[in-house]
Amino acid sequence: MSKLAVIWSSGDPAIAHKVCFMYTHNAKRHGWFDDVTLIIWGPSAELVTRDPTLQDALKAMKADGVVLEACKACSDAYGVSGQLSTLGVDVKYMGIPLTQMLQGDWKVLTF
């Protein structure tokens, strides 16, 4: 089984719209990977709470089977954990899960 973890940390909306979301969503929709997880990390946590277009894209990804997770430490620092949860994102401390992915058989891509 192929597994992809995409770490989205950029606060740049163009990176999200034109690169990160497009690849992540297509990786799942087209079956390039069996499991696809988008990890919202750092400034991206705040960006997505301010951009309705990105919120819609997250909902579409989730509907197509992309797992949505966010680093709780990061989202707490930006004061957006509740908003991310409302968007259907699993907000949790990501240190151990990410370490397990990196040490396991996941491919990890960072934007």
N, C-alpha and C positions, 0 to 999 in steps of 0.2 A: 504494500500500500504506500503510495507516495503522499508526502505531507509537506505543505508549505506554510511557513509563518512569515507574514509581512509585518514588519515593524514600521509604523507610520509615526514619525516624530517631527516632521517638518511643520512649521507654522505658516508655510507659504501655500496659499490656496491654489496656485497654478500647479504645484507639485501634486496636490491631491486630485484636482480635476483632470489634469492632462497626462498623469503618469501612474501614480499609486493606485487610485481607485479603478482606473481602466484595466490595468494588468491584473489586479487582485480579483476583480469581478470576472474577467474573462478566464482566468486560471481555473475558476470553479465551474463556470457555465460551459466551457468547452472541454472540461475533463482533463486539463493538463496536469492537474493534481487531484487525488482523491479527497484529501482533507485540506481545506484552506482556512487559515485563521488570520484575521487582521487584528494587530495589537496597536491600540492607540496609546501613544507614549509622549509625554512632554507637551510642547506647545500645540500639537495637533488636537489635544483634548479640549483646549479652549477654542480653537478655530472651529471645530465642528459644531459647537454649541451656538456659534454666531452665524453660521452659514446654512440656511434652509436647503439649498441645493445639495450640499454635502450630506445633510441629514436624510434627504430623500434617497440619495445614492446608497447610504448605509442601510436603509430599510430594504432597498432592492437587493443589495448583496445578501442581507440576512434571509430574505425570502428565497433566494436561490441557493442557500446552504452555506454561505460563508459564516464562520464563527467570528463573532465580534467580542473582543476583550479590551479592557483598558487597565493601565497601571493605576491602582488606587492611590498610591503615594503621589503620583503626578497629578491626577485629577483632583485630589484633595487640595494640593498646593495651588491649583488654579480655581478652586471653589466650584467645580463643575461635576462632581461625582453623581449627584442626584439627577442632573440633566442627562448625563450619559446613560444612566440606568433607565430613565424614561424612554430613551431612544432604542432600548433593547440591547444595550451593551452590558456584558458581564464585567462589572468593575471589581477588581480584586488585586491584591498585591502580586506582582508579576515576577519578582526576583527568582523564586524557586521554579515556577512553571517555565520561564524563559530559559533558565539554566538547564532544565531537563530537555527542552527542545534542542538547545545548542549541543548538548552532550549526546543526544539521541540521533535518530535518523531523519530529522526534519531538515529541509532546506530553509534557510533564513535569508530574507531579502529586506533591506532597509531603505526607506525613503525619508 
